[in-house]
Amino acid sequence: MCGIVGYLGKQNTKEILLDGLKELEYRGYDSAGIAVLQNNNFSNFKAIGKLINLEEKTKNFITNDFAIGIGHTRWATHGKPTELNAHPHVGESSYVVHNGIIENYVKLKKSLENDGVKFLSQTDTEVIVHQFEKNLKASLSAFEAFEKTIFELEGAYAILLVTKGENETIFFAKHGSPMLVGINDEDEKYFASSDTPLIGHATQVNYFEDGDYGYVNKNEIAIFDKTRTKKEALFTQIATNRLSAQKDGFRFFMEKEIYEQSDVIADTLLGRLSEDSITFNELDPNLFDGINEIKLCACGTSYHSALSASYMFERYTKIRCSVEIASEFRYREPLMCKDTLFVVISQSGETADTLETLKMAKKAGLKTLVVCNVDNSSMVRLADACILTRAGIEKGVASTKAFATQVTVFWMLSIYVAEVKNTMDSQQRAKQIHLLREVPASVKVTDVMHERIKRLSKRYLHGHGFFFIGRDIFFPLALEGALKLKEISYLHAEGYPSGEMKHGPIALADPELFTIALLPQHLLYEKSKSNVEELSARDSTICAISAIDFDKADDFIQISTCQDYMLEFFEMMVAVQLLSLEISVRLGNDVDMPRNLAKSVTVE
Ligand code: F6R
């Protein structure tokens, strides 16, 4: 996801901005840029690709003495990763950088274009700078114009804006995307999306809250809240360890990514939901014309999200749906019919087996769609259509937030297709959309749940195996829970359909066989419970995950009482991720880089 930096002070502004951007590289980006205002002159540089390209472009640019500057690394959402789309975006005499998505940018852009404004980029961000300059013409001050602009924006943002008329001021606003300001005794001010760029520069930091906006100059930090009331900054000491700052204080990237799921799912939903309809601006509305089957193909965790998708597609769209493991599909001489939409799913967009199946489908003349987390990856470039999952860079080898956002995309996509195919009425759609809006809250990790799992994990460090069991869409979640555990604990685990245990695996049941039972209250509860009772009767050790207390279980992880099984799905997903994490920690394993595994599998 994008990264922001800003600086106001007397040191080498260019170097500070570039170093800051380097510290944000871990967030992932495809282009970068800076704008510096010194002696009332703007200098602006942008480059696609890695920061080294931007460094090369700025090598003859020197900053000394007082200057203000803003910088950005961009992870493309609206418009391709080109130089024109890279930030900072320029107006007549101002520059802006922005993280997040401006949901009402189309409306604002149309109105600005009607006023004669010419847009240079395809981004949502550019409307901010033009809207500001429009307001500036009718305002008494730049701050008044900035404030007016912020209240006209809808969506999520962290924004820094600089303008010529106020050449010692940086304007800022934060709503839904992270940003902080740091200070030191030299009257310098530093902005960034996370702590790391500020380490070694600032001594104290203030984390902005949603709705905060204002300005900084040499002498002042003026912060206002969403009621336009001035508030005090709340400064705290800054962290001193870079790696731990990148991990935002979490022990592992995987843990951080589990905690991030609420935010990245909110990003995934952003701009795609209305009252009773789903929008995918990136899809051609005719994509599903003539389609009678959807075939999903992927590997590993992405395969599990594909399996989850198949339940939703058939249920909501009434289109036949099949799911394939890419490494199997590519060699089994599969029949491919032109009325099939071929969907590949991949966090990285580079997995060799999945990429190959996409090539096969294209060769066979099928329409293709990729659901992917990395823009400009091989799969994104190859497929006819693409939906980005917006999970941000995933560092932990064991995938967590990528899975969460993939399932979220498929939930939205199945409702979108149901609308296109007229298989779901608007009331039903409105209900599903209401539930989708609840997902970010349902995946928030609570201290109670994390502590409970931490405590009970000590009882699951041995045994001769784990079975994660579930029914319906909870079966792919069981597969995913088992995969997470295998990957980072090195204990043997299998995911199984609850109803299938009695057809063989139940022979393994004894106290040393650990069953992690997914028992959603709102989907086949009684049937799933009977399956668990069969295992309990044979003395398997049971850890039940449910909203309803279950007296046959040895251990119980309580989730909240939800309105719908899909919200239970997401809460249980967090529970199984945390369980694997805590077991792995107790076993002393390398959680983020488990043995034998690579993050991107580009060999077959
Ligand atoms: C598991 C995991 C892997 C990947 C698989 C596919 O935690 O990360 O199973 O899901 O290698 O990778 P992508 O999604 O990049 O195609």
Boltz pocket constraint, residues with backbone or C-beta under 6 A from the ligand:
constraints:
  - pocket:
      binder: B
      contacts: [[A, 299], [A, 300], [A, 301], [A, 302], [A, 303], [A, 345], [A, 346], [A, 347], [A, 348], [A, 349], [A, 350], [A, 351], [A, 354], [A, 397], [A, 398], [A, 399], [A, 400], [A, 483], [A, 484], [A, 487], [A, 598], [A, 599], [A, 600], [A, 601]]
      max_distance: 6.0
